[in-house]
């Protein structure tokens, strides 16, 4: 495993720290939600007791039966027949408390009055005619009840405009407590009324009356109905005031009637902490982003909240969860607790999760967020350091690889290290080692030349002395010893000549003149002469005899071919075949091959036979140093090519590949 990968794994293990912190936060969030739910139940119990104290003298009323709901109006509407000051007007249309095909209506209350907005669809309404009171006409019947007293009033008009209520006696009497405005519309009329507000949990209803088609009477076409009279339900300010004293920021309480109508609803919003983002520094901004991410993670791992069938006016009690995490349509999750009251009423208390410790931006949340941010920064720093360290090691590795060629020769020194650490010291030691190896290699390469130079003079003296002794009278034993000495000096002379041949060749490269010549023609001419000189082997030529241009030295290429053919003759059995060939590929590269019959190359030495003092001859003659293939390699490299050796069926093939001629 690479060092970079090891450091990457070590840096990845640091993620266990924020993971463990997240697990702690999730466990803490669960514990806090459970604790908050218990406290919410206790608070709901106290609020239920406070609400029940205000309902002691109130009759429970029927759990089922017709009812209409009147919303508390945020401001007193102007009685002008328009709906622009009613809730919902800015959203495109008035929000009806109820509607049928013929009529839609909206009911609201303030502390003193009840307000009714009617929109009636009637193409040609028949108005009241004071001269013909018996003729049927369009009207609205109002009925409300306070205790045992029932009030019935009729709204009629001779023309669109202000209206009032009329008492249906033998002599109709106006009731000026009722104020209204009848305004004509394109397809009917709109009626806005203000009348006395019935007592809490009183009864109220209305009917839109319309003449029958035959003109013989009137009939009720739409409304709330009057038999039985619907109960009027609205939010009660005194009850809401009693409940609001027990509320905490972020909580909302709703008191429901037995049929699910909202009898009281109070909410206390939590003021968000004031943040002046212009005054935040970069670190604080990152901390806030990290904290928001922590909150999102906590919400992601929270249990799925139950749907809360909430509405402004009525809630279906059969679908209401008993407790736990709930969410209204389009709202955020909240904690909810239920508590029953007397008269079959139900109290619902909900609390925002933003008040919990893990989501409120508290000290612990900030500590977790800062630690997570710090771990991310540290991990990025470790990864950056790992990449930088890996780059330095890779660069040192590349420098060491580039300082030595494929044959193991040192071609350049390492650059001086720029860092004074352990890795820089390692690079310095590598540089010193390569420098010393270069000195030692240079000494070994020049040793043969110096040795041959130093031994030539004493060897010449020995050989001349032995030559002079042969001209003097000698016994048979003396002549035998002198012959042996002469043979040994001859072998020693051959050794010295082989040792200096490669050195002289490298020196000749500096003075060799490069010219363009045809490799195929040169090789074909030389191959024709080898057969005459070596009758004990079958030497043949195949391939191109011309058309292989090469830039270099033709004399050196002939010397290279001589060494390859001499090497092939040494390993080829009598009457064995030696083949010489020249080819050229599509890229213009020329290839010279010399193959011979004979024993194969050992697999472990196929790449080392071009090094000095390596020979594979089974009966190697004395004084043979294996310098022939070294000369082949030197000449090939001088021409910018490559040389290799490989086994083939029944023999060995040497391949010299030269680059394309630039001309």
C-alpha positions as CSV (number, residue, x, y, z in Angstrom):
1,X,0.0,0.0,0.0
2,X,1.4,3.4,-1.0
3,X,2.3,6.0,1.6
4,X,-0.4,8.4,0.2
5,X,-3.1,5.7,0.6
6,X,-1.9,5.0,4.2
7,X,-2.1,8.7,5.1
8,X,-5.5,9.0,3.3
9,X,-6.8,6.1,5.5
10,X,-5.3,7.8,8.6
11,X,-7.0,11.1,7.7
12,X,-10.3,9.3,7.0
13,X,-10.2,7.8,10.5
14,X,-10.4,11.3,11.8
15,X,-14.0,11.4,10.5
16,X,-14.9,9.1,13.4
17,X,-14.6,12.1,15.7
18,X,-17.5,14.1,14.1
19,X,-19.4,10.9,13.5
20,X,-19.2,10.1,17.2
21,X,-20.2,13.7,18.0
22,X,-23.2,13.3,15.7
23,X,-24.2,10.1,17.4
24,X,-24.0,11.9,20.7
25,X,-26.0,14.8,19.4
26,X,-28.7,12.4,18.1
27,X,-28.9,10.6,21.4
28,X,-29.1,13.9,23.2
29,X,-31.8,15.1,20.8
30,X,-33.8,12.0,21.5
31,X,-33.4,12.4,25.3
32,X,-34.3,16.1,25.1
33,X,-37.4,15.5,23.0
34,X,-38.6,12.8,25.5
35,X,-37.9,15.2,28.4
36,X,-39.6,18.1,26.6
37,X,-42.6,15.9,25.8
38,X,-43.0,15.0,29.5
39,X,-42.8,18.6,30.5
40,X,-45.3,19.4,27.7
41,X,-47.7,17.0,29.2
42,X,-47.3,18.5,32.7
43,X,-47.8,22.0,31.2
44,X,-50.9,20.9,29.3
45,X,-52.3,19.5,32.5
46,X,-51.8,22.9,34.2
47,X,-53.3,24.8,31.3
48,X,-56.3,22.4,31.2
49,X,-57.0,23.1,34.8
50,X,-56.8,26.9,34.2
51,X,-59.1,26.6,31.2
52,X,-61.6,24.4,33.1
53,X,-61.9,27.0,35.8
54,X,-63.3,29.4,33.2
55,X,-65.8,26.8,31.9
56,X,-67.3,25.8,35.3
57,X,-70.6,27.7,34.8
58,X,-71.0,26.9,31.1
59,X,-73.3,24.3,29.7
60,X,-71.5,21.7,27.7
61,X,-73.7,22.0,24.6
62,X,-74.3,19.2,22.2
63,X,-71.4,17.2,21.0
64,X,-73.0,16.9,17.6
65,X,-75.4,19.0,15.6
66,X,-75.3,21.9,13.2
67,X,-72.8,24.7,14.0
68,X,-71.2,27.7,12.3
69,X,-67.9,29.2,13.1
70,X,-67.2,32.9,13.4
71,X,-63.6,34.1,13.1
72,X,-62.4,37.0,15.3
73,X,-61.9,39.8,12.9
74,X,-58.5,41.6,13.1
75,X,-60.2,45.0,12.6
76,X,-63.7,46.3,12.3
77,X,-65.0,46.2,8.7
78,X,-66.7,49.1,7.1
79,X,-70.3,48.4,6.3
80,X,-70.3,49.4,2.6
81,X,-71.2,46.1,0.8
82,X,-67.6,45.5,-0.3
83,X,-65.4,42.6,0.8
84,X,-62.0,44.4,0.6
85,X,-61.6,44.6,4.4
86,X,-62.6,41.0,5.1
87,X,-59.9,38.3,5.7
88,X,-58.8,36.6,2.5
89,X,-59.6,39.5,0.2
90,X,-55.9,40.1,-0.7
91,X,-55.5,36.4,-1.6
92,X,-57.9,36.7,-4.5
93,X,-61.4,36.2,-3.0
94,X,-63.1,36.3,0.4
95,X,-62.6,33.2,2.4
96,X,-66.1,31.7,3.0
97,X,-67.3,30.2,6.2
98,X,-69.6,28.2,4.0
99,X,-71.0,28.1,0.5
100,X,-73.5,26.5,-1.8
101,X,-74.1,26.9,-5.5
102,X,-76.4,29.9,-4.8
103,X,-74.8,31.5,-1.8
104,X,-71.4,31.9,-0.1
105,X,-70.9,33.6,3.2
106,X,-68.4,34.7,5.7
107,X,-69.0,35.3,9.4
108,X,-66.8,37.2,11.8
109,X,-67.1,38.7,15.3
110,X,-65.6,41.4,17.5
111,X,-66.3,41.9,21.2
112,X,-69.7,43.6,20.5
113,X,-71.0,42.7,17.1
114,X,-71.4,39.8,14.7
115,X,-70.7,40.5,11.0
116,X,-72.1,38.7,8.0
117,X,-71.0,38.9,4.4
118,X,-73.3,37.3,1.9
119,X,-72.7,36.8,-1.8
120,X,-75.9,35.7,-3.6
121,X,-76.0,34.5,-7.2
122,X,-79.3,35.7,-8.6
123,X,-79.6,37.0,-12.1
124,X,-82.7,39.2,-11.7
125,X,-83.5,39.7,-8.0
126,X,-87.0,40.9,-7.1
127,X,-86.8,43.8,-4.7
128,X,-89.4,44.8,-2.1
129,X,-92.1,47.1,-3.4
130,X,-93.6,49.3,-0.6
131,X,-96.7,49.9,-2.7
132,X,-97.3,46.2,-3.2
133,X,-96.3,44.6,0.1
134,X,-98.1,41.4,-0.7
135,X,-95.8,40.7,-3.7
136,X,-93.0,38.2,-3.0
137,X,-89.5,39.7,-2.9
138,X,-85.9,38.8,-2.3
139,X,-85.0,38.9,1.5
140,X,-82.6,37.4,4.1
141,X,-84.1,35.9,7.3
142,X,-81.9,36.3,10.5
143,X,-82.5,34.3,13.7
144,X,-80.4,34.2,16.8
145,X,-80.9,33.1,20.4
146,X,-79.6,34.4,23.7
147,X,-80.6,32.0,26.4
148,X,-84.3,31.6,26.2
149,X,-84.9,34.7,24.0
150,X,-85.1,34.1,20.2
151,X,-84.8,37.1,17.8
152,X,-86.1,37.0,14.2
153,X,-85.3,39.7,11.7
154,X,-85.8,40.2,8.0
155,X,-83.5,42.1,5.7
156,X,-85.3,43.6,2.7
157,X,-84.7,46.6,0.4
158,X,-86.5,48.4,-2.4
159,X,-83.2,49.1,-4.1
160,X,-79.5,48.5,-3.5
161,X,-78.2,50.6,-0.7
162,X,-78.2,50.8,3.1
163,X,-80.5,48.3,4.9
164,X,-81.7,47.5,8.4
165,X,-83.5,44.7,10.1
166,X,-87.3,44.4,10.2
167,X,-89.4,42.8,12.9
168,X,-92.1,40.6,11.3
169,X,-95.2,41.9,13.1
170,X,-98.6,43.0,11.8
171,X,-96.9,46.4,11.6
172,X,-93.3,45.9,10.6
173,X,-90.9,47.7,12.9
174,X,-87.3,48.5,12.0
175,X,-84.5,47.3,14.3
176,X,-81.7,49.8,14.0
177,X,-79.3,47.6,15.9
178,X,-78.9,45.9,12.6
179,X,-76.9,47.9,10.0
180,X,-76.1,46.7,6.5
181,X,-75.5,47.6,2.9
182,X,-77.1,45.8,-0.1
183,X,-74.8,46.1,-3.2
184,X,-75.8,44.9,-6.7
185,X,-73.4,42.6,-8.6
186,X,-73.3,41.5,-12.2
187,X,-74.9,38.1,-11.4
188,X,-76.6,38.9,-8.1
189,X,-76.0,41.0,-5.1
190,X,-73.6,41.2,-2.0
191,X,-75.0,41.9,1.4
192,X,-72.8,43.1,4.4
193,X,-74.5,43.2,7.8
194,X,-73.6,44.1,11.4
195,X,-75.9,42.8,14.2
196,X,-75.7,42.3,17.9
197,X,-73.4,39.4,18.9
198,X,-75.2,36.5,20.5
199,X,-73.9,35.1,23.8
200,X,-71.0,32.7,23.7
201,X,-72.2,29.2,22.6
202,X,-75.4,30.9,21.5
203,X,-77.3,30.0,18.3
204,X,-77.4,31.9,15.1
205,X,-78.7,31.1,11.6
206,X,-79.9,32.8,8.4
207,X,-81.8,31.9,5.2
208,X,-81.9,33.5,1.8
209,X,-85.5,33.8,0.8
210,X,-86.5,34.0,-2.9
211,X,-89.9,34.3,-4.7
212,X,-91.2,31.1,-6.2
213,X,-91.3,30.8,-9.9
214,X,-95.1,31.1,-10.1
215,X,-95.0,34.3,-7.9
216,X,-97.4,32.8,-5.3
217,X,-95.0,32.8,-2.3
218,X,-91.4,32.7,-1.2
219,X,-89.0,29.8,-0.4
220,X,-85.6,29.4,1.3
221,X,-82.9,28.7,-1.3
222,X,-79.7,28.7,0.8
223,X,-78.3,29.5,4.2
224,X,-77.2,27.8,7.5
225,X,-80.7,26.4,8.2
226,X,-82.9,27.3,11.1
227,X,-84.4,24.0,12.3
228,X,-82.5,23.2,14.4
229,X,-80.8,26.5,14.8
230,X,-76.9,26.1,14.4
231,X,-74.8,26.8,17.4
232,X,-72.5,29.8,16.9
233,X,-68.9,29.0,17.8
234,X,-66.1,31.5,17.9
235,X,-62.8,31.9,19.7
236,X,-63.2,33.3,23.2
237,X,-60.9,36.2,24.1
238,X,-61.2,35.7,27.9
239,X,-60.3,32.0,27.6
240,X,-57.4,32.8,25.3
241,X,-56.2,35.4,27.8
242,X,-56.3,32.9,30.6
243,X,-54.3,30.3,28.5
244,X,-51.7,32.8,27.2
245,X,-50.4,33.4,30.8
246,X,-49.1,29.8,30.8
247,X,-47.5,29.8,27.3
248,X,-43.7,29.8,26.7
249,X,-42.0,31.1,23.5
250,X,-42.4,28.7,20.6
251,X,-45.6,27.1,22.0
252,X,-49.2,27.1,20.7
253,X,-52.3,25.9,22.5
254,X,-55.7,25.1,21.0
255,X,-58.9,24.3,22.9
256,X,-61.4,22.2,20.9
257,X,-65.1,21.8,21.4
258,X,-66.6,18.2,21.5
259,X,-67.2,18.5,17.7
260,X,-63.6,19.7,17.0
261,X,-64.2,23.4,16.6
262,X,-61.4,25.8,17.8
263,X,-62.8,27.4,21.0
264,X,-59.5,29.2,21.7
265,X,-56.1,29.4,20.0
266,X,-53.1,31.2,21.3
267,X,-49.5,31.1,19.9
268,X,-46.4,32.7,21.3
269,X,-43.6,33.0,18.7
270,X,-40.0,32.8,19.7
271,X,-38.0,35.8,18.6
272,X,-35.1,34.6,16.5
273,X,-31.7,35.7,17.7
274,X,-30.7,39.0,16.1
275,X,-27.8,38.4,13.7
276,X,-25.8,41.1,12.0
277,X,-24.1,39.2,9.2
278,X,-22.2,42.2,8.2
279,X,-20.3,42.1,11.5
280,X,-19.5,38.4,11.3
281,X,-16.0,37.3,10.4
282,X,-15.1,34.5,8.0
283,X,-14.7,32.0,10.8
284,X,-18.0,32.9,12.3
285,X,-19.7,32.6,8.9
286,X,-18.2,29.1,8.4
287,X,-19.3,28.2,12.0
288,X,-22.8,29.3,11.2
289,X,-22.9,27.3,8.0
290,X,-21.5,24.2,9.9
291,X,-24.1,24.7,12.6
292,X,-26.9,24.9,10.0
293,X,-25.6,21.6,8.5
294,X,-25.6,20.0,12.0
295,X,-29.3,21.1,12.4
296,X,-30.2,19.6,9.0
297,X,-28.5,16.3,9.9
298,X,-30.4,16.1,13.3
299,X,-33.7,16.8,11.5
300,X,-32.8,14.1,8.9
301,X,-32.3,11.5,11.6
302,X,-35.3,12.4,13.6
303,X,-38.3,10.0,13.5
304,X,-40.9,10.8,10.8
305,X,-43.5,13.2,12.2
306,X,-47.1,12.3,12.2
307,X,-49.5,14.4,10.1
308,X,-51.5,16.9,12.1
309,X,-55.0,17.5,10.6
310,X,-55.0,21.1,11.6
311,X,-57.3,23.9,10.3
312,X,-58.2,27.4,11.2
313,X,-61.7,26.5,12.4
314,X,-62.1,22.7,12.9
315,X,-60.0,19.6,13.5
316,X,-61.1,16.0,13.0
317,X,-60.6,14.5,16.4
318,X,-60.6,10.9,15.1
319,X,-57.4,11.6,13.1
320,X,-55.6,13.5,15.8
321,X,-52.4,11.8,17.2
322,X,-52.3,11.5,20.9
323,X,-48.7,12.7,21.4
324,X,-45.2,12.8,19.9
325,X,-43.7,14.5,16.9
326,X,-46.3,16.0,14.5
327,X,-46.2,18.3,11.5
328,X,-49.0,20.4,10.0
329,X,-49.1,20.6,6.2
330,X,-46.3,22.9,5.0
331,X,-45.1,23.4,8.6
332,X,-42.0,22.4,10.6
333,X,-42.0,19.4,13.0
334,X,-43.4,20.2,16.5
335,X,-43.9,18.3,19.7
336,X,-47.6,17.8,20.7
337,X,-49.4,16.8,23.9
338,X,-53.1,16.3,24.4
339,X,-55.1,16.7,27.6
340,X,-58.9,16.2,28.1
341,X,-61.1,18.7,29.8
342,X,-64.6,18.7,31.2
343,X,-67.6,19.0,28.9
344,X,-65.7,16.7,26.4
345,X,-63.3,19.4,25.4
346,X,-59.7,18.7,24.3
347,X,-56.6,20.8,24.8
348,X,-53.8,20.6,22.3
349,X,-50.4,22.0,23.3
350,X,-47.5,22.0,20.7
351,X,-44.0,23.3,21.0
352,X,-41.4,24.2,18.4
353,X,-38.3,22.0,18.2
354,X,-36.2,25.1,17.8
355,X,-36.2,25.4,21.6
356,X,-34.3,22.2,22.1
357,X,-30.6,22.3,22.8
358,X,-29.5,20.4,19.7
359,X,-31.3,22.7,17.3
360,X,-31.3,26.1,19.1
361,X,-27.6,27.0,18.4
362,X,-26.8,26.6,22.1
363,X,-23.3,26.2,23.5
364,X,-23.2,22.4,23.0
365,X,-24.3,22.7,19.4
366,X,-21.7,25.3,18.7
367,X,-19.0,23.1,20.4
368,X,-20.0,20.2,18.1
369,X,-20.1,22.4,15.1
370,X,-16.7,23.9,15.8
371,X,-15.2,20.5,16.5
372,X,-16.6,19.2,13.2
373,X,-15.2,22.2,11.3
374,X,-11.9,21.8,13.0
375,X,-11.7,18.1,12.1
376,X,-12.5,18.9,8.5
377,X,-9.8,21.5,8.4
378,X,-7.3,19.1,10.0
379,X,-8.2,16.4,7.6
380,X,-7.7,18.7,4.6
381,X,-4.4,19.7,6.1
382,X,-3.3,16.1,6.6
383,X,-4.4,15.2,3.0
384,X,-2.5,18.2,1.7
385,X,0.6,17.2,3.7
386,X,0.2,13.6,2.5
387,X,0.0,14.7,-1.1
388,X,3.1,17.0,-0.7
389,X,5.1,14.3,1.0
390,X,4.1,11.7,-1.6
391,X,5.1,14.2,-4.3
392,X,8.5,14.6,-2.7
393,X,9.0,10.9,-2.5
394,X,7.9,10.4,-6.1
395,X,10.3,13.1,-7.2
396,X,13.2,11.5,-5.3
397,X,12.2,8.1,-6.8
398,X,12.2,9.6,-10.3
399,X,15.5,11.3,-9.8
400,X,17.1,8.1,-8.6
401,X,15.6,6.2,-11.6
402,X,16.8,8.8,-14.0
403,X,20.4,8.8,-12.7
404,X,20.9,5.1,-13.8
405,X,20.3,3.8,-17.3
406,X,18.9,0.3,-18.1
407,X,22.4,-1.2,-18.1
408,X,23.1,0.0,-14.6
409,X,25.5,2.8,-15.5
410,X,25.3,6.1,-13.7
411,X,24.4,8.9,-16.2
412,X,23.7,11.8,-13.8
413,X,23.9,12.9,-10.2
414,X,20.9,13.7,-8.0
415,X,20.0,17.4,-7.5
416,X,20.8,18.8,-4.1
417,X,17.9,18.5,-1.6
418,X,16.2,21.8,-0.6
419,X,14.6,20.6,2.6
420,X,16.4,19.9,5.9
421,X,14.2,17.1,7.2
422,X,14.4,13.3,7.2
423,X,13.4,13.0,3.6
424,X,15.8,15.7,2.6
425,X,18.6,13.9,4.5
426,X,17.6,10.6,2.7
427,X,17.9,12.4,-0.7
428,X,21.3,13.8,0.4
429,X,22.5,10.2,1.3
430,X,21.3,8.9,-2.0
431,X,23.2,11.7,-3.8
432,X,26.4,10.9,-1.9
433,X,25.9,7.2,-2.6
434,X,25.4,7.8,-6.4
435,X,28.4,10.1,-6.5
436,X,30.6,7.5,-4.9
437,X,29.2,4.8,-7.1
438,X,30.0,7.0,-10.1
439,X,33.5,7.5,-9.0
440,X,33.9,3.8,-8.4
441,X,32.3,2.9,-11.7
442,X,34.6,5.4,-13.5
443,X,37.6,3.8,-11.8
444,X,36.5,0.3,-12.9
445,X,35.8,1.5,-16.5
446,X,39.3,3.1,-16.7
447,X,41.0,0.3,-14.8
448,X,41.3,-2.0,-17.9
449,X,42.8,0.8,-20.0
450,X,45.3,1.9,-17.3
451,X,46.1,-1.8,-16.5
452,X,46.7,-2.6,-20.2
453,X,48.8,0.5,-20.5
454,X,50.9,-0.3,-17.5
455,X,51.4,-4.0,-18.4
456,X,52.3,-3.4,-22.0
457,X,55.9,-2.3,-21.3
458,X,56.9,-5.1,-18.9
459,X,55.1,-7.6,-21.2
460,X,57.1,-6.4,-24.1
461,X,60.3,-6.8,-22.1
462,X,59.3,-10.3,-21.2
463,X,58.4,-11.3,-24.7
464,X,61.6,-9.8,-26.2
465,X,63.6,-11.5,-23.5
466,X,62.0,-14.8,-24.3
467,X,62.6,-14.2,-28.0
468,X,66.3,-13.5,-27.4
469,X,66.6,-16.7,-25.3
470,X,65.4,-18.8,-28.2
471,X,68.5,-17.8,-30.2
472,X,70.9,-19.1,-27.5
473,X,71.9,-22.8,-27.1
474,X,69.2,-24.4,-24.8
475,X,68.6,-27.8,-23.5
476,X,65.3,-29.5,-24.3
477,X,63.9,-28.8,-20.8
478,X,64.8,-25.1,-21.1
479,X,63.3,-24.8,-24.6
480,X,60.0,-26.4,-23.2
481,X,59.8,-23.9,-20.4
482,X,60.5,-21.0,-22.8
483,X,57.7,-22.2,-25.2
484,X,55.3,-22.3,-22.3
485,X,56.3,-18.8,-21.3
486,X,55.9,-17.5,-24.8
487,X,52.4,-19.0,-25.0
488,X,51.4,-17.5,-21.7
489,X,52.7,-14.0,-22.7
490,X,50.7,-14.3,-26.0
491,X,47.5,-15.0,-24.1
492,X,48.3,-12.2,-21.7
493,X,48.8,-9.9,-24.7
494,X,45.3,-10.9,-26.0
495,X,43.7,-10.2,-22.7
496,X,45.2,-6.7,-22.6
497,X,44.1,-6.1,-26.2
498,X,40.5,-7.1,-25.3
499,X,40.5,-4.9,-22.2
500,X,41.5,-1.9,-24.2
501,X,39.4,-2.5,-27.3
502,X,36.1,-1.2,-25.7
503,X,37.8,1.8,-24.2
504,X,39.4,2.7,-27.6
505,X,36.0,2.3,-29.3
506,X,34.3,4.7,-26.9
507,X,37.0,7.2,-27.5
508,X,36.6,6.8,-31.2
509,X,33.0,7.9,-31.0
510,X,34.1,11.4,-30.2
511,X,35.9,11.6,-33.5
512,X,33.5,9.5,-35.7
513,X,31.9,11.4,-38.5
514,X,28.2,10.7,-39.1
515,X,27.0,10.2,-42.6
516,X,24.0,8.8,-44.3
517,X,24.4,5.3,-45.7
518,X,22.2,2.4,-46.7
519,X,22.3,-0.2,-43.9
520,X,20.8,-3.0,-46.1
521,X,23.5,-2.5,-48.8
522,X,26.4,-2.5,-46.3
523,X,25.1,-5.6,-44.5
524,X,24.4,-7.5,-47.7
525,X,27.9,-6.9,-48.9
526,X,29.5,-8.0,-45.6
527,X,27.3,-11.1,-45.4
528,X,28.5,-12.3,-48.8
529,X,32.1,-12.2,-47.6
530,X,31.4,-14.2,-44.4
531,X,30.4,-17.4,-46.2
532,X,33.8,-17.5,-48.0
533,X,35.7,-16.9,-44.8
534,X,33.7,-19.5,-42.8
535,X,33.1,-22.6,-44.9
536,X,32.3,-24.8,-41.8
537,X,29.0,-22.9,-41.3
538,X,26.1,-22.0,-43.6
539,X,25.8,-18.3,-43.6
540,X,22.9,-16.7,-45.5
541,X,21.3,-13.3,-46.0
542,X,17.6,-12.6,-46.3
543,X,15.5,-9.4,-46.4
544,X,16.1,-6.1,-48.1
545,X,19.4,-5.5,-50.0
546,X,18.8,-1.7,-50.2
547,X,16.4,1.0,-49.1
548,X,17.3,1.2,-45.4
549,X,18.8,4.7,-44.9
550,X,20.6,5.2,-41.6
551,X,22.6,8.1,-40.2
552,X,25.8,7.1,-38.5
553,X,29.1,5.3,-39.3
554,X,29.1,2.5,-41.8
555,X,32.5,1.2,-40.5
556,X,31.1,0.9,-37.0
557,X,28.1,-1.0,-38.3
558,X,30.4,-3.4,-40.1
559,X,32.3,-3.9,-36.8
560,X,29.0,-4.5,-35.0
561,X,28.1,-7.1,-37.6
562,X,31.5,-8.8,-37.2
563,X,31.1,-9.1,-33.5
564,X,27.6,-10.6,-33.9
565,X,28.7,-13.1,-36.6
566,X,31.8,-14.0,-34.5
567,X,29.6,-14.6,-31.5
568,X,27.2,-16.8,-33.6
569,X,30.1,-18.9,-35.0
570,X,31.3,-19.7,-31.5
571,X,27.9,-21.2,-30.6
572,X,26.8,-22.7,-33.9
573,X,27.7,-26.4,-34.4
574,X,29.5,-27.4,-37.6
575,X,27.4,-27.1,-40.7
576,X,24.9,-25.1,-38.6
577,X,23.0,-22.2,-40.2
578,X,23.6,-18.5,-39.4
579,X,21.1,-16.1,-40.9
580,X,21.6,-12.3,-41.4
581,X,18.6,-10.2,-42.2
582,X,17.6,-6.5,-42.6
583,X,14.0,-5.1,-42.6
584,X,12.3,-1.7,-42.4
585,X,9.0,-1.0,-40.8
586,X,6.3,1.6,-41.7
587,X,7.8,4.2,-39.3
588,X,11.1,4.0,-41.1
589,X,13.0,2.1,-38.4
590,X,15.6,-0.4,-39.7
591,X,16.1,-3.7,-38.0
592,X,19.3,-5.9,-38.3
593,X,18.9,-9.6,-37.1
594,X,21.6,-12.3,-36.7
595,X,20.2,-15.7,-35.8
596,X,22.1,-19.0,-35.3
597,X,21.5,-22.6,-34.5
598,X,22.7,-23.7,-31.1
599,X,22.0,-23.8,-27.4
600,X,19.5,-21.3,-26.0
601,X,20.3,-18.5,-23.7
602,X,19.6,-18.9,-20.0
603,X,16.4,-17.0,-19.1
604,X,18.1,-15.2,-16.2
605,X,21.0,-14.0,-18.3
606,X,19.3,-12.9,-21.5
607,X,19.5,-9.2,-20.5
608,X,23.1,-9.3,-19.0
609,X,25.1,-10.7,-21.9
610,X,25.7,-7.2,-23.2
611,X,27.6,-6.2,-19.9
612,X,31.4,-6.5,-19.6
613,X,33.0,-9.7,-18.5
614,X,29.9,-11.8,-19.2
615,X,30.3,-14.9,-21.4
616,X,28.2,-18.0,-21.8
617,X,30.6,-20.2,-23.8
618,X,30.6,-23.8,-22.6
619,X,34.3,-24.2,-23.4
620,X,35.5,-20.7,-23.0
621,X,39.1,-20.2,-24.2
622,X,41.6,-18.8,-21.9
623,X,41.8,-15.0,-22.1
624,X,38.3,-14.5,-23.4
625,X,36.6,-11.6,-21.5
626,X,33.2,-11.4,-23.2
627,X,33.8,-7.9,-24.7
628,X,32.3,-8.5,-28.1
629,X,28.7,-8.0,-27.1
630,X,29.7,-4.9,-25.1
631,X,31.1,-3.4,-28.3
632,X,27.8,-4.3,-30.0
633,X,25.8,-2.4,-27.4
634,X,28.1,0.6,-27.5
635,X,27.9,0.9,-31.3
636,X,24.1,0.5,-31.2
637,X,23.7,3.2,-28.5
638,X,26.0,5.5,-30.6
639,X,23.4,5.2,-33.4
640,X,20.5,5.8,-31.0
641,X,19.2,2.2,-31.3
642,X,18.5,-0.8,-29.0
643,X,19.9,-4.3,-29.0
644,X,18.3,-7.5,-27.5
645,X,18.8,-11.2,-27.5
646,X,16.1,-13.9,-27.4
647,X,15.7,-17.6,-27.9
648,X,14.0,-19.1,-31.0
649,X,13.3,-22.7,-32.1
650,X,16.7,-24.4,-32.1
651,X,18.8,-21.3,-31.5
652,X,19.2,-17.7,-30.6
653,X,18.4,-14.4,-32.4
654,X,20.1,-11.0,-31.8
655,X,18.1,-7.9,-32.9
656,X,19.4,-4.4,-33.5
657,X,16.8,-1.7,-34.0
658,X,17.9,1.7,-35.4
659,X,15.7,4.8,-35.5
660,X,14.4,6.2,-38.7
661,X,16.7,8.4,-40.7
662,X,15.7,12.1,-40.1
663,X,16.5,13.0,-43.7
